[in-house]
Amino acid sequence: MLIHMRGIAKRYQMGSHVVNALDGVDLDVDRNEYVALMGPSGSGKTTFMNIIGCLDSPSEGTYVLNGEDVTEMVDDKLAHIRNQEIGFVFQTFNLLPRASAFQNVELPLIYAGLDSATRRQRAQESLEAVGLADRAHHKPNELSGGQRQRVAIARALVNRPSIILADEPTGNLDSKSGAEIMKLFEELHGHGHTLIVVTHDDAVAAHARREIRLRDGRIEIDRRRVVASTAKGV
Protein backbone atom coordinates (compact mmCIF):
# COMPACT_ATOMS: atom_id res chain seq x y z
CA MET A 1 0.00 0.00 0.00
CA LEU A 2 1.48 3.34 -1.07
CA ILE A 3 -1.15 5.71 0.37
CA HIS A 4 -3.26 4.84 3.41
CA MET A 5 -5.58 7.57 4.72
CA ARG A 6 -8.19 7.29 7.40
CA GLY A 7 -10.59 9.94 8.69
CA ILE A 8 -8.88 12.84 6.94
CA ALA A 9 -10.57 16.11 7.87
CA LYS A 10 -9.56 19.70 7.19
CA ARG A 11 -11.26 22.64 8.84
CA TYR A 12 -10.73 26.36 8.29
CA GLN A 13 -11.90 29.07 10.66
CA MET A 14 -13.45 31.98 8.76
CA GLY A 15 -14.52 34.50 11.36
CA SER A 16 -17.14 32.80 13.49
CA HIS A 17 -17.79 30.18 10.81
CA VAL A 18 -16.00 26.83 10.45
CA VAL A 19 -15.55 25.49 6.91
CA ASN A 20 -15.19 21.71 6.59
CA ALA A 21 -13.09 21.44 3.43
CA LEU A 22 -12.65 17.70 4.01
CA ASP A 23 -14.97 15.66 6.19
CA GLY A 24 -13.58 12.26 7.18
CA VAL A 25 -12.06 10.95 3.95
CA ASP A 26 -10.68 7.41 3.69
CA LEU A 27 -8.41 6.49 0.78
CA ASP A 28 -6.04 3.69 -0.17
CA VAL A 29 -3.85 3.84 -3.29
CA ASP A 30 -1.63 0.95 -4.38
CA ARG A 31 1.61 1.23 -6.31
CA ASN A 32 1.27 1.70 -10.07
CA GLU A 33 -2.28 3.00 -9.87
CA TYR A 34 -3.39 5.75 -12.26
CA VAL A 35 -5.95 7.89 -10.45
CA ALA A 36 -8.00 10.88 -11.60
CA LEU A 37 -9.10 13.13 -8.73
CA MET A 38 -12.12 15.22 -9.70
CA GLY A 39 -14.80 17.42 -8.18
CA PRO A 40 -16.58 20.74 -8.64
CA SER A 41 -15.37 24.01 -7.18
CA GLY A 42 -15.65 23.85 -3.40
CA SER A 43 -15.64 20.06 -3.30
CA GLY A 44 -12.36 19.85 -1.34
CA LYS A 45 -10.37 18.64 -4.35
CA THR A 46 -7.54 21.20 -4.01
CA THR A 47 -7.33 20.73 -0.24
CA PHE A 48 -7.15 16.96 -0.71
CA MET A 49 -4.43 17.32 -3.34
CA ASN A 50 -2.40 19.53 -1.00
CA ILE A 51 -2.66 16.97 1.80
CA ILE A 52 -1.72 14.08 -0.51
CA GLY A 53 1.29 16.14 -1.64
CA CYS A 54 2.28 16.99 1.94
CA LEU A 55 1.82 20.69 1.16
CA ASP A 56 -0.75 20.89 3.97
CA SER A 57 -1.62 18.84 7.04
CA PRO A 58 -5.05 17.53 8.04
CA SER A 59 -6.92 18.81 11.06
CA GLU A 60 -7.76 15.19 11.93
CA GLY A 61 -6.99 11.72 10.67
CA THR A 62 -3.94 9.68 9.73
CA TYR A 63 -1.93 9.65 6.50
CA VAL A 64 0.65 6.94 5.93
CA LEU A 65 2.74 7.48 2.78
CA ASN A 66 5.04 4.68 1.65
CA GLY A 67 5.12 3.26 5.17
CA GLU A 68 5.69 6.56 6.99
CA ASP A 69 3.08 8.40 9.04
CA VAL A 70 3.34 11.96 7.74
CA THR A 71 0.44 13.33 9.80
CA GLU A 72 2.53 14.64 12.68
CA MET A 73 5.78 15.40 10.86
CA VAL A 74 7.50 18.75 11.39
CA ASP A 75 8.05 21.07 8.42
CA ASP A 76 11.65 20.03 7.71
CA LYS A 77 10.72 16.37 7.55
CA LEU A 78 7.71 17.12 5.35
CA ALA A 79 9.96 19.07 2.98
CA HIS A 80 12.21 16.01 2.72
CA ILE A 81 9.19 13.78 2.02
CA ARG A 82 7.98 16.16 -0.71
CA ASN A 83 11.40 16.14 -2.34
CA GLN A 84 11.94 12.39 -2.18
CA GLU A 85 8.48 10.82 -2.42
CA ILE A 86 6.40 13.16 -4.60
CA GLY A 87 7.03 14.54 -8.06
CA PHE A 88 4.86 17.58 -8.75
CA VAL A 89 3.58 18.64 -12.17
CA PHE A 90 1.71 21.96 -12.27
CA GLN A 91 -0.55 23.59 -14.83
CA THR A 92 1.78 26.61 -15.02
CA PHE A 93 4.97 24.49 -15.39
CA ASN A 94 6.81 26.44 -12.61
CA LEU A 95 10.14 26.43 -14.47
CA LEU A 96 12.97 28.85 -13.73
CA PRO A 97 12.98 31.15 -16.78
CA ARG A 98 16.73 31.84 -16.85
CA ALA A 99 17.75 28.21 -16.36
CA SER A 100 18.07 25.62 -19.11
CA ALA A 101 15.85 22.56 -19.29
CA PHE A 102 18.73 20.53 -17.87
CA GLN A 103 19.23 22.93 -14.95
CA ASN A 104 15.50 22.94 -14.17
CA VAL A 105 15.44 19.15 -14.08
CA GLU A 106 18.61 18.99 -11.99
CA LEU A 107 17.32 21.35 -9.29
CA PRO A 108 15.58 18.78 -7.01
CA LEU A 109 18.79 16.74 -6.97
CA ILE A 110 20.74 19.77 -5.73
CA TYR A 111 18.24 20.15 -2.89
CA ALA A 112 18.65 16.43 -2.18
CA GLY A 113 22.43 16.89 -1.86
CA LEU A 114 23.50 14.51 -4.64
CA ASP A 115 26.96 14.83 -6.17
CA SER A 116 27.37 16.50 -9.56
CA ALA A 117 28.09 13.32 -11.53
CA THR A 118 24.94 11.63 -10.24
CA ARG A 119 22.93 14.79 -10.91
CA ARG A 120 24.12 14.96 -14.51
CA GLN A 121 23.33 11.31 -15.16
CA ARG A 122 19.86 11.41 -13.62
CA ALA A 123 18.88 14.71 -15.25
CA GLN A 124 19.94 13.40 -18.63
CA GLU A 125 18.02 10.15 -18.10
CA SER A 126 14.88 12.08 -17.10
CA LEU A 127 15.05 14.29 -20.18
CA GLU A 128 15.52 11.21 -22.34
CA ALA A 129 12.47 9.60 -20.68
CA VAL A 130 10.26 12.50 -21.85
CA GLY A 131 11.86 12.76 -25.29
CA LEU A 132 13.71 16.03 -24.74
CA ALA A 133 17.37 15.03 -24.59
CA ASP A 134 18.02 17.25 -27.62
CA ARG A 135 16.52 20.29 -25.84
CA ALA A 136 18.60 20.01 -22.67
CA HIS A 137 20.29 23.38 -23.10
CA HIS A 138 17.22 25.33 -24.23
CA LYS A 139 15.59 27.80 -21.85
CA PRO A 140 11.81 27.70 -21.26
CA ASN A 141 11.13 30.63 -23.61
CA GLU A 142 12.80 28.62 -26.38
CA LEU A 143 10.39 25.70 -25.90
CA SER A 144 6.76 25.15 -26.80
CA GLY A 145 4.12 24.76 -24.07
CA GLY A 146 4.11 21.00 -24.51
CA GLN A 147 7.90 20.87 -24.29
CA ARG A 148 7.87 22.98 -21.13
CA GLN A 149 5.43 20.57 -19.55
CA ARG A 150 7.70 17.69 -20.56
CA VAL A 151 10.57 19.44 -18.78
CA ALA A 152 8.33 19.77 -15.70
CA ILE A 153 7.53 16.05 -15.89
CA ALA A 154 11.24 15.21 -16.22
CA ARG A 155 11.89 17.32 -13.13
CA ALA A 156 9.12 15.45 -11.30
CA LEU A 157 10.70 12.12 -12.25
CA VAL A 158 14.32 12.93 -11.47
CA ASN A 159 14.27 11.99 -7.76
CA ARG A 160 12.51 8.70 -8.60
CA PRO A 161 9.50 9.53 -6.42
CA SER A 162 6.78 7.18 -5.23
CA ILE A 163 4.02 9.37 -6.72
CA ILE A 164 3.66 11.73 -9.67
CA LEU A 165 1.05 14.30 -8.56
CA ALA A 166 -0.19 16.39 -11.47
CA ASP A 167 -2.50 19.40 -11.08
CA GLU A 168 -4.42 20.16 -14.32
CA PRO A 169 -1.35 19.13 -16.38
CA THR A 170 -2.94 20.02 -19.74
CA GLY A 171 -4.74 23.17 -18.60
CA ASN A 172 -2.34 25.58 -20.37
CA LEU A 173 -1.82 23.49 -23.49
CA ASP A 174 -3.49 23.30 -26.88
CA SER A 175 -5.32 20.07 -27.70
CA LYS A 176 -2.41 18.52 -29.64
CA SER A 177 0.14 19.21 -26.89
CA GLY A 178 -2.33 18.06 -24.25
CA ALA A 179 -2.83 14.77 -26.07
CA GLU A 180 0.94 14.28 -26.22
CA ILE A 181 1.25 14.85 -22.46
CA MET A 182 -1.52 12.33 -21.76
CA LYS A 183 0.22 9.82 -24.00
CA LEU A 184 3.41 10.38 -22.00
CA PHE A 185 1.48 9.75 -18.78
CA GLU A 186 0.25 6.47 -20.28
CA GLU A 187 3.87 5.50 -20.94
CA LEU A 188 4.94 6.44 -17.40
CA HIS A 189 2.11 4.35 -15.97
CA GLY A 190 3.18 1.48 -18.21
CA HIS A 191 6.68 1.73 -16.74
CA GLY A 192 5.35 1.31 -13.21
CA HIS A 193 4.84 4.87 -12.00
CA THR A 194 1.97 5.82 -9.69
CA LEU A 195 0.03 8.78 -11.09
CA ILE A 196 -2.56 10.99 -9.40
CA VAL A 197 -3.97 13.57 -11.81
CA VAL A 198 -6.18 16.35 -10.45
CA THR A 199 -8.46 17.58 -13.21
CA HIS A 200 -11.88 18.97 -14.06
CA ASP A 201 -11.60 17.63 -17.62
CA ASP A 202 -13.46 14.38 -18.30
CA ALA A 203 -11.27 13.72 -21.36
CA VAL A 204 -8.14 13.85 -19.19
CA ALA A 205 -9.75 11.72 -16.48
CA ALA A 206 -10.73 9.12 -19.10
CA HIS A 207 -7.08 8.04 -19.34
CA ALA A 208 -6.95 7.04 -15.67
CA ARG A 209 -7.73 3.55 -14.41
CA ARG A 210 -9.51 4.85 -11.33
CA GLU A 211 -11.75 7.88 -10.87
CA ILE A 212 -12.35 9.54 -7.52
CA ARG A 213 -14.91 12.35 -7.30
CA LEU A 214 -15.28 14.59 -4.28
CA ARG A 215 -18.35 16.55 -3.26
CA ASP A 216 -18.77 18.63 -0.11
CA GLY A 217 -15.54 17.31 1.36
CA ARG A 218 -16.37 13.63 0.96
CA ILE A 219 -15.69 10.98 -1.66
CA GLU A 220 -18.86 10.69 -3.69
CA ILE A 221 -17.58 8.25 -6.34
CA ASP A 222 -14.63 5.86 -6.32
CA ARG A 223 -14.66 3.58 -9.33
CA ARG A 224 -12.17 1.62 -11.34
CA ARG A 225 -12.43 1.11 -15.06
CA VAL A 226 -10.72 -0.59 -17.95
CA VAL A 227 -9.39 1.96 -20.42
CA ALA A 228 -9.83 1.02 -24.06
CA SER A 229 -6.59 0.45 -25.92
CA THR A 230 -7.50 3.17 -28.40
CA ALA A 231 -7.26 5.74 -25.62
CA LYS A 232 -3.59 5.00 -25.08
CA GLY A 233 -2.51 6.84 -28.16
CA VAL A 234 -4.79 9.81 -27.58
C-alpha positions in Angstrom: 0.0 0.0 0.0 1.5 3.3 -1.1 -1.2 5.7 0.4 -3.3 4.8 3.4 -5.6 7.6 4.7 -8.2 7.3 7.4 -10.6 9.9 8.7 -8.9 12.8 6.9 -10.6 16.1 7.9 -9.6 19.7 7.2 -11.3 22.6 8.8 -10.7 26.4 8.3 -11.9 29.1 10.7 -13.4 32.0 8.8 -14.5 34.5 11.4 -17.1 32.8 13.5 -17.8 30.2 10.8 -16.0 26.8 10.5 -15.6 25.5 6.9 -15.2 21.7 6.6 -13.1 21.4 3.4 -12.7 17.7 4.0 -15.0 15.7 6.2 -13.6 12.3 7.2 -12.1 11.0 3.9 -10.7 7.4 3.7 -8.4 6.5 0.8 -6.0 3.7 -0.2 -3.8 3.8 -3.3 -1.6 0.9 -4.4 1.6 1.2 -6.3 1.3 1.7 -10.1 -2.3 3.0 -9.9 -3.4 5.7 -12.3 -6.0 7.9 -10.4 -8.0 10.9 -11.6 -9.1 13.1 -8.7 -12.1 15.2 -9.7 -14.8 17.4 -8.2 -16.6 20.7 -8.6 -15.4 24.0 -7.2 -15.7 23.9 -3.4 -15.6 20.1 -3.3 -12.4 19.9 -1.3 -10.4 18.6 -4.3 -7.5 21.2 -4.0 -7.3 20.7 -0.2 -7.1 17.0 -0.7 -4.4 17.3 -3.3 -2.4 19.5 -1.0 -2.7 17.0 1.8 -1.7 14.1 -0.5 1.3 16.1 -1.6 2.3 17.0 1.9 1.8 20.7 1.2 -0.7 20.9 4.0 -1.6 18.8 7.0 -5.1 17.5 8.0 -6.9 18.8 11.1 -7.8 15.2 11.9 -7.0 11.7 10.7 -3.9 9.7 9.7 -1.9 9.6 6.5 0.7 6.9 5.9 2.7 7.5 2.8 5.0 4.7 1.7 5.1 3.3 5.2 5.7 6.6 7.0 3.1 8.4 9.0 3.3 12.0 7.7 0.4 13.3 9.8 2.5 14.6 12.7 5.8 15.4 10.9 7.5 18.7 11.4 8.0 21.1 8.4 11.7 20.0 7.7 10.7 16.4 7.5 7.7 17.1 5.4 10.0 19.1 3.0 12.2 16.0 2.7 9.2 13.8 2.0 8.0 16.2 -0.7 11.4 16.1 -2.3 11.9 12.4 -2.2 8.5 10.8 -2.4 6.4 13.2 -4.6 7.0 14.5 -8.1 4.9 17.6 -8.7 3.6 18.6 -12.2 1.7 22.0 -12.3 -0.6 23.6 -14.8 1.8 26.6 -15.0 5.0 24.5 -15.4 6.8 26.4 -12.6 10.1 26.4 -14.5 13.0 28.8 -13.7 13.0 31.2 -16.8 16.7 31.8 -16.9 17.8 28.2 -16.4 18.1 25.6 -19.1 15.8 22.6 -19.3 18.7 20.5 -17.9 19.2 22.9 -14.9 15.5 22.9 -14.2 15.4 19.2 -14.1 18.6 19.0 -12.0 17.3 21.4 -9.3 15.6 18.8 -7.0 18.8 16.7 -7.0 20.7 19.8 -5.7 18.2 20.2 -2.9 18.7 16.4 -2.2 22.4 16.9 -1.9 23.5 14.5 -4.6 27.0 14.8 -6.2 27.4 16.5 -9.6 28.1 13.3 -11.5 24.9 11.6 -10.2 22.9 14.8 -10.9 24.1 15.0 -14.5 23.3 11.3 -15.2 19.9 11.4 -13.6 18.9 14.7 -15.2 19.9 13.4 -18.6 18.0 10.2 -18.1 14.9 12.1 -17.1 15.1 14.3 -20.2 15.5 11.2 -22.3 12.5 9.6 -20.7 10.3 12.5 -21.8 11.9 12.8 -25.3 13.7 16.0 -24.7 17.4 15.0 -24.6 18.0 17.2 -27.6 16.5 20.3 -25.8 18.6 20.0 -22.7 20.3 23.4 -23.1 17.2 25.3 -24.2 15.6 27.8 -21.8 11.8 27.7 -21.3 11.1 30.6 -23.6 12.8 28.6 -26.4 10.4 25.7 -25.9 6.8 25.1 -26.8 4.1 24.8 -24.1 4.1 21.0 -24.5 7.9 20.9 -24.3 7.9 23.0 -21.1 5.4 20.6 -19.5 7.7 17.7 -20.6 10.6 19.4 -18.8 8.3 19.8 -15.7 7.5 16.1 -15.9 11.2 15.2 -16.2 11.9 17.3 -13.1 9.1 15.4 -11.3 10.7 12.1 -12.3 14.3 12.9 -11.5 14.3 12.0 -7.8 12.5 8.7 -8.6 9.5 9.5 -6.4 6.8 7.2 -5.2 4.0 9.4 -6.7 3.7 11.7 -9.7 1.1 14.3 -8.6 -0.2 16.4 -11.5 -2.5 19.4 -11.1 -4.4 20.2 -14.3 -1.4 19.1 -16.4 -2.9 20.0 -19.7 -4.7 23.2 -18.6 -2.3 25.6 -20.4 -1.8 23.5 -23.5 -3.5 23.3 -26.9 -5.3 20.1 -27.7 -2.4 18.5 -29.6 0.1 19.2 -26.9 -2.3 18.1 -24.2 -2.8 14.8 -26.1 0.9 14.3 -26.2 1.3 14.8 -22.5 -1.5 12.3 -21.8 0.2 9.8 -24.0 3.4 10.4 -22.0 1.5 9.7 -18.8 0.3 6.5 -20.3 3.9 5.5 -20.9 4.9 6.4 -17.4 2.1 4.4 -16.0 3.2 1.5 -18.2 6.7 1.7 -16.7 5.3 1.3 -13.2 4.8 4.9 -12.0 2.0 5.8 -9.7 0.0 8.8 -11.1 -2.6 11.0 -9.4 -4.0 13.6 -11.8 -6.2 16.4 -10.5 -8.5 17.6 -13.2 -11.9 19.0 -14.1 -11.6 17.6 -17.6 -13.5 14.4 -18.3 -11.3 13.7 -21.4 -8.1 13.9 -19.2 -9.7 11.7 -16.5 -10.7 9.1 -19.1 -7.1 8.0 -19.3 -7.0 7.0 -15.7 -7.7 3.5 -14.4 -9.5 4.9 -11.3 -11.7 7.9 -10.9 -12.4 9.5 -7.5 -14.9 12.3 -7.3 -15.3 14.6 -4.3 -18.3 16.5 -3.3 -18.8 18.6 -0.1 -15.5 17.3 1.4 -16.4 13.6 1.0 -15.7 11.0 -1.7 -18.9 10.7 -3.7 -17.6 8.2 -6.3 -14.6 5.9 -6.3 -14.7 3.6 -9.3 -12.2 1.6 -11.3 -12.4 1.1 -15.1 -10.7 -0.6 -18.0 -9.4 2.0 -20.4 -9.8 1.0 -24.1 -6.6 0.4 -25.9 -7.5 3.2 -28.4 -7.3 5.7 -25.6 -3.6 5.0 -25.1 -2.5 6.8 -28.2 -4.8 9.8 -27.6 
